[in-house]
């Protein structure tokens, strides 16, 4: 088996292991598979709590992103010839004119024949996910209602009290606990357009282009109000200045300028950031008027875990599942961990059916069996957080984690 395949298998078995994502990314980069390398490094960053490894992965991610951009540029300098032909049979049955695309290798002249299909609008749809899809996190939902959704709808009232609407909110917490999910749901609740932004949408090897990319994203969101922009892994954009290079510093400055350019009393625009490493986010980003509201997204509690099991098993062929028993045995499991447990259980039952030929539903024992092989992924993060709270919480930024640790700290 080649090394990439072997590493891909390892990643499948240990989706939370940053080191394996890193190795896979390196291997893919070596063979010039830049897009996959970027995906692997991104996954590595999302699951990494070791500072040295994280810095190394970010370095490789920046490099791979640069290579990918270069590849894109060289392709666009000499694009392949695309001949687009209307597909007549389908055209009559479908409203959106479908087209057959043929790649023709003619190195000298380029020709693009448009099939006449309507140009698609770049406007993202209003998010359909709402709080009803997010299990548990009731306190967080209340906070978001008070701090984000109400100001969004009651601008006049908030103006009377000179209370700001809009601005930036930074969600932080262990990976897989629903930061992205709840940001999307918040957009759904506000009936706003949702703009998810990833570091790879911004970074570019050419000086000044990353800043332009970032500015263009803000401009687009400004044009499509009401809008919620969601910046994942803010720490990689706003990596502590002390640790960042001259290149990323320009990006931080643009980011700050754009955020301050949002007029919170008139703009129906909100920036939500997420990070697993709030302590790595440049302090400049956490000042008033920027990401001045830090909200902790904790691992799901027992009740929420029950709901997540229910949600993730919904629609599968199963017997009455004892979700309370499963929830009791999954303390500190993230939503993503629980999703993974459900997937593995379904996989094992399918495998059994395929070998024995006897069809049967998923049972509670199947899930319990999988649990014997799984560890909660949030513990490592919580241990790191414990140290930061102990030694770096003078300003009270991490009071939410402190409160959580007071309740669960002894078990961590
Ligand atoms: P994060 O952004 O915190 O790393 P995500 O929001 O991407 O995590 O969550 C990963 C997946 O886990 C989501 O796609 C979702 O299906 C599931 N998940 C996490 N938390 C919840 C939750 N509270 N309710 C329902 N699903 C959840």
Boltz pocket constraint, residues with backbone or C-beta under 6 A from the ligand:
constraints:
  - pocket:
      binder: B
      contacts: [[A, 133], [A, 134], [A, 135], [A, 136], [A, 137], [A, 173], [A, 174], [A, 175], [A, 176], [A, 177], [A, 178], [A, 179], [A, 180], [A, 181], [A, 182], [A, 274], [A, 300], [A, 304], [A, 308], [A, 311], [A, 334], [A, 335], [A, 336], [A, 337], [A, 339]]
      max_distance: 6.0
